[in-house]
Amino acid sequence: MNPFRALLAIGLTVIAWSSAVNAAALPDPIESGPTGLAIEYHVSPADRPALRKLMQSSGIKQFESWKAQSIIKHYQLLFNRYVDSQNWDMMAFVTFNTFSDVARWKAIENRTPAGLPLAALKLTKNIRTTPADLYFQGGTYASRPATTKSVFLIIPYDYTVSTAEYIKYSAGYIVPQFDGWLAEGVLASYGIYLGRYAVDRHWSALLVLEYKDDAALGLREKTIAKVRASLRENPAWKAISDNKQNVRVGRAYIMADPLLP
């Protein structure tokens, strides 16, 4: 092994160990109510431009106001880059400081369902709201807005093990990879949401990857291969990797752009 690869392998092994330690210190999400919402909005293809315009003119102002009033802790609005009838057109991630704060969203729902201005609400064909927890995050996720160059890749999964087992899987297998991609300079941030009350929903875990720009996204496969090659020298990570097909079922990936203030 050449010296550079050896150094990278050591660094990624430390990342994997640190991720596992940090995960062990995290509170179990089932010990309290969910502290986030993932809201999916669907419109007809012809109404996509109007929805985007309405959100940029008045919709974002509402979310900014709720954040300024500490009703919500953080929000992220994403717009599907492509017309895709099988998936959402816009998605909102809303997180709260505590479960008790979520009750304040009920008043918002009564006035502006799903957080939309009335004109935008009239455009929607259907809306899905999934209570969820932002359980892992890295980079600048939830600490600063995305940039105009950011491009998001949203990866939904259904996990087929218990929530506790999936948390361990995420800490031991997924997070070390994401941290490796951050170290490679292609990711700006990541978040991993675990859905609540997942029966008959189309995802129970949602991975949110913010790439720095389109060029960085173009390096995705190359970066995955590079980081995994180094992590495979960690027996614990390799064991999880060899059995990952027994943990989750993947869904269609979605490429999206942020809607910014």
C-alpha positions as a printed Julia matrix, in Angstrom:
261×3 Matrix{Float64}:
   0.0    0.0     0.0
   1.36   3.43   -0.88
   1.79   5.96    1.97
  -1.08   8.22    0.87
  -3.56   5.37    0.76
  -2.35   4.1     4.13
  -2.85   7.55    5.67
  -6.34   7.81    4.16
  -7.24   4.38    5.48
  -6.13   5.35    8.98
  -8.13   8.57    8.8
 -11.29   6.83    7.65
 -10.91   4.15   10.3
 -10.78   6.9    12.94
 -13.89   8.46   11.39
 -15.72   5.13   11.54
 -14.73   4.63   15.2
 -15.7    8.21   16.12
 -19.07   7.85   14.39
 -19.85   4.7    16.35
 -18.86   6.36   19.63
 -20.96   9.45   18.9
 -23.95   7.33   17.92
 -23.77   5.45   21.19
 -24.09   8.77   23.02
 -27.13   9.93   21.04
 -30.59   9.66   22.61
 -32.79   6.89   21.33
 -35.39   8.6    19.09
 -38.18   6.32   20.3
 -37.81   7.71   23.83
 -39.66  10.89   22.85
 -41.92  12.14   20.1
 -40.57  13.09   16.66
 -38.87  16.48   16.37
 -39.14  16.96   12.63
 -41.4   16.79    9.6
 -40.62  15.82    6.01
 -43.31  17.21    3.72
 -43.62  16.19    0.07
 -45.62  18.31   -2.36
 -46.93  17.13   -5.73
 -48.23  19.37   -8.54
 -48.99  18.87  -12.21
 -46.02  19.48  -14.54
 -47.68  22.63  -15.9
 -47.89  24.11  -12.37
 -44.24  23.61  -11.42
 -43.11  27.08  -12.54
 -45.97  28.75  -10.68
 -45.25  26.82   -7.47
 -41.57  27.74   -7.6
 -42.41  31.42   -8.18
 -44.92  31.51   -5.32
 -42.51  29.86   -2.9
 -39.7   32.25   -3.8
 -41.95  35.29   -3.48
 -43.99  34.47   -0.37
 -43.54  30.86    0.75
 -39.93  31.21    1.88
 -40.83  34.4     3.79
 -43.29  32.38    5.88
 -40.69  29.78    6.81
 -38.16  32.52    7.59
 -40.71  34.2     9.85
 -41.43  30.97   11.74
 -37.72  30.44   12.2
 -37.22  34.02   13.45
 -40.03  33.46   15.98
 -38.35  30.21   17.12
 -41.44  28.24   16.14
 -39.14  26.05   14.07
 -35.42  25.4    14.53
 -34.42  24.81   10.92
 -35.99  24.31    7.52
 -34.84  23.31    4.07
 -36.91  23.67    0.9
 -35.91  21.59   -2.12
 -37.31  21.55   -5.64
 -37.03  18.43   -7.77
 -34.75  19.3   -10.67
 -36.74  17.21  -13.11
 -40.36  16.46  -13.88
 -40.91  13.05  -12.31
 -44.48  11.88  -11.82
 -43.34   9.06   -9.53
 -41.82  11.47   -7.04
 -42.41  14.82   -5.35
 -41.96  18.22   -6.97
 -41.02  20.07   -3.79
 -39.98  18.91   -0.36
 -39.71  20.7     2.97
 -37.67  19.51    5.94
 -38.72  21.18    9.18
 -37.0   20.49   12.5
 -37.95  21.63   16.0
 -35.94  21.99   19.2
 -38.17  19.63   21.17
 -41.21  17.44   20.63
 -43.33  19.91   22.57
 -42.44  22.57   19.99
 -44.02  20.43   17.29
 -47.42  21.22   18.8
 -46.95  24.82   17.66
 -46.98  23.59   14.06
 -50.6   22.53   14.54
 -51.63  26.18   14.65
 -49.71  26.78   11.42
 -51.45  23.8     9.82
 -54.81  25.29   10.76
 -53.98  28.58    9.02
 -51.64  27.47    6.22
 -51.86  23.69    5.63
 -48.44  22.1     5.1
 -46.88  25.55    5.5
 -48.0   26.74    2.07
 -49.47  30.09    1.06
 -53.05  29.63   -0.09
 -52.17  30.29   -3.74
 -49.49  27.6    -3.63
 -51.78  25.21   -1.78
 -54.34  25.48   -4.57
 -51.74  24.17   -7.02
 -50.94  21.01   -5.12
 -52.43  17.67   -6.15
 -51.41  15.82   -3.0
 -49.14  16.24    0.02
 -47.4   13.67    2.21
 -46.23  14.59    5.68
 -43.92  12.19    7.51
 -43.0   12.8    11.16
 -39.26  12.16   11.39
 -36.09  12.71   13.4
 -32.87  14.23   12.07
 -30.71  11.62   13.69
 -27.31  12.1    12.03
 -25.85  15.17   10.37
 -22.46  16.32    9.16
 -20.72  19.24    7.53
 -22.78  22.4     7.54
 -26.21  20.71    7.59
 -28.77  22.74    9.56
 -26.09  25.26   10.56
 -26.25  27.47    7.47
 -28.37  27.74    4.3
 -27.34  25.93    1.16
 -25.76  27.97   -1.64
 -26.97  28.72   -5.15
 -24.48  26.13   -6.41
 -25.6   23.37   -4.05
 -27.25  20.3    -5.55
 -29.01  17.75   -3.35
 -29.34  14.02   -3.8
 -32.2   12.55   -1.78
 -32.07   8.8    -1.15
 -35.13   7.09    0.41
 -34.87   3.66    2.02
 -37.07   1.21    3.83
 -35.08  -0.51    6.52
 -36.0   -4.1     7.33
 -34.49  -4.33   10.81
 -35.4   -2.68   14.11
 -34.83   1.04   14.54
 -32.03   0.37   17.03
 -30.3   -1.96   14.57
 -30.64   0.55   11.74
 -29.11   3.28   13.91
 -26.1    1.05   14.54
 -25.91   0.27   10.83
 -26.03   3.97    9.97
 -23.33   4.83   12.51
 -21.06   1.98   11.49
 -21.56   1.91    7.71
 -23.25   5.01    6.27
 -21.83   7.84    8.39
 -18.16   6.83    7.89
 -18.71   6.99    4.13
 -20.41  10.37    4.27
 -17.65  11.73    6.5
 -15.15  10.38    3.97
 -16.95  12.21    1.17
 -16.84  15.4     3.25
 -13.1   14.89    3.67
 -12.75  14.45   -0.1
 -14.37  17.85   -0.61
 -17.38  16.79   -2.69
 -20.05  17.01    0.02
 -20.94  20.21    1.84
 -23.29  18.48    4.28
 -25.5   15.5     4.96
 -28.5   14.6     7.09
 -30.08  11.25    7.89
 -33.75  11.26    8.86
 -35.56   8.33   10.45
 -39.29   8.33    9.82
 -41.87   7.63   12.48
 -45.06   5.6    12.1
 -43.62   4.13    8.91
 -46.34   1.55    8.22
 -47.47   1.86    4.58
 -45.2    4.85    3.91
 -42.74   4.72    1.03
 -39.64   5.38    3.18
 -38.52   4.85    6.73
 -35.06   6.41    6.35
 -34.12   9.38    4.19
 -30.57  10.36    3.31
 -30.07  14.0     2.32
 -26.75  14.7     0.6
 -25.75  18.26   -0.25
 -23.06  18.29   -2.94
 -21.06  21.49   -3.32
 -21.99  21.86   -7.0
 -22.78  19.84  -10.11
 -19.11  19.09  -10.71
 -18.86  17.57   -7.23
 -21.96  15.45   -7.87
 -20.3   14.25  -11.06
 -17.51  12.8    -8.91
 -19.96  10.78   -6.81
 -19.16   7.3    -8.17
 -15.41   7.94   -8.2
 -15.49   9.22   -4.62
 -17.66   6.33   -3.41
 -15.21   3.82   -4.84
 -12.18   5.6    -3.35
 -13.62   5.9     0.16
 -15.03   2.37    0.2
 -11.69   0.92   -0.91
 -10.08   2.43    2.18
 -12.91   1.55    4.56
 -12.79  -2.08    3.45
  -9.52  -2.36    5.32
 -11.55  -1.92    8.5
 -12.91  -5.43    9.33
 -15.91  -4.06   11.23
 -16.98  -1.8     8.35
 -16.39  -4.58    5.79
 -18.57  -7.0     7.76
 -21.47  -4.53    7.69
 -20.9   -3.84    3.99
 -21.02  -7.52    3.12
 -24.42  -7.89    4.8
 -26.07  -4.59    3.91
 -28.56  -6.24    1.55
 -30.25  -7.67    4.64
 -30.74  -4.23    6.21
 -32.56  -1.98    3.75
 -34.41  -1.71    0.44
 -33.59   1.25   -1.77
 -36.03   3.56   -3.55
 -35.6    5.99   -6.47
 -32.99   8.71   -5.95
 -34.07  12.32   -6.46
 -31.88  15.24   -7.57
 -33.06  18.59   -6.24
 -32.09  22.23   -5.97
 -32.54  24.43   -2.88
 -35.07  27.24   -2.71
 -33.26  30.04   -0.92
 -34.28  33.32    0.76
